[in-house]
Amino acid sequence: MATATAAYQIHIRVRLKNSPGILGALATAIGDLGGNIAVVEGFEAKGRSIERSICVNCRNEEHQVTIIEALEGLDGVDVLEWHDRTFRMHEGGKIESKTLASVGDADDLSMAYTPGVARVCMAIAEDESLAHEYTIKKNTVAIVSDGTAVLGLGDIGPEAAMPVMEGKALLFKEFAGVDAFPICLDTKDPDEIVETVERLAPTFGGVNLEDIASPGAFDIEERLKESLDIPVFHDDQHGTAVVTLAALANSLKLVDKKIEDLRIVISGVGAAGVAIGKILLNAGAGYVIGADRHGAIWTGRDDLNKPKQWFAENTNQDRVEGTLSDVMAGADVFVGVSGPDLLTPADIRKMNTKPIVFAMANPDPEIRPEDADGLAAIMATGRSDYPNQINNVLAFPGIFRGALDVAATDITENMKLAAAVAIADAIPEDELHAENIIPSVFNRTVVDHVAPAVAAAAVADGVVRVNPNA
């Protein structure tokens, strides 16, 4: 049975008869139905009745209704109003624009707009790089999606994808002070997506591609990186890869292994899986083998698209064939970016000593931590309700913060590696243990580690307009 979570939290306004046992009966009814009371507004019992608010975590929408109906049937309890807090949070969207310049009098107006603005326009016309100093381009990222591969939901279209992209913009601002704007496109054609982003690019200092299905995502990113002089970053690929490497780096400290000695199995060779393979190889991984729904990826398989062909040519040197279970024998690390329940306890028993398991499929991992308990030396997932959540929010805010700070023209492999090292280093050595290999997404020091490391790597790679060391 699913666990009650805040994703289905309801706010209930109730009037309680001021009699002994009424509040207890209400709490018992909620608990008996599997609801989890998250908040009870403090109160002092006076008068014949009491009106108060309660927040309850539920399992799903049907569970919400079941709880409300049960409360409505209790003697001494009147349900005055209730609502789904997730939907209420999204009313009117989750972001807005605000002004940074005051327009309080005619002098302000003459500088912010006509005639003074013309001077700034002409300065940029003579030197376009000044747009990174005197416009929102300095701190603004476009979050671009076609809604074809929304996490856990699939191809739901651009309108339905908007809440996810708004959420991404919210995280950019909250964690790194980056202004980001969702742009959901009504096309699935890679040519049209590339052309649209190219035409929008003058407004933005960077582009975050999001939830675009592969293999189109690879082609779109590659073409935009080639044509644009601002950073283009497909977070589903590279954000996942960066945080995975950070988690692995800290895990290796605990199991006393070196990355060059590892045998690594990646389940799922789509956008994220290919990017994880690349970053692990760039970090010095000794042996990587991938598997998709048809089994191991190897040079010679006749059903590989272009990204998988690259993966085959750069991994699995021994051309091992077979199922995911077959290739797990002797593995040191399992990285899952595929689907639920693909890995069994028996598969983990086939692995090398002190196995590391990153089961990152969402919402349901390749294997649940309960099933790997006592078998895996290190266990991580993509979920927030287990220890060691491998979450992209640890990467993309700091990466773009660092890139924008030096007006970078690209995000290079060295910048990604620098971000991974910085994320890993955000956990002090004396706090590192099997259930704390990766910082919490709410650790506000992560961006402070990542941004300067990324900026320094950009300077070293010569992809900056602003050199803070000059």
Secondary structure, DSSP 8 states (H G I E B T S, - for coil): ----EEEEEEEEEEEEESSTTHHHHHHHHHHHTT-EEEEE------SSEEEEEEEEEESSHHHHHHHHHHHHTSTTEEEEEEEEHHHHHHTT-S-----SS---SHHHHHHHSTTTHHHHHHHHHH-GGGHHHHSGGGGEEEEEE-SSSBTTTBS--HHHHHHHHHHHHHHHHHHH--EEEEEE-S---HHHHHHHHHHHGGG-SEEEE-S--TTHHHHHHHHHHHH-SS-EEEHHHHHHHHHHHHHHHHHHHHHT--GGG-EEEEE--SHHHHHHHHHHHHTT-SEEEEEETTEE--TT-TT--HHHHHHHHHS-TT---S-HHHHTTT-SEEEE-S-TT---HHHHHTS-SS-EEEE--SSS-SS-HHHHTTT-SEEEES-TTSSSB--GGGTHHHHHHHHHHTT-S---HHHHHHHHHHHHHTS-GGG-BTTBSS--TT-TTHHHHHHHHHHHHHHHHT--S--TT-
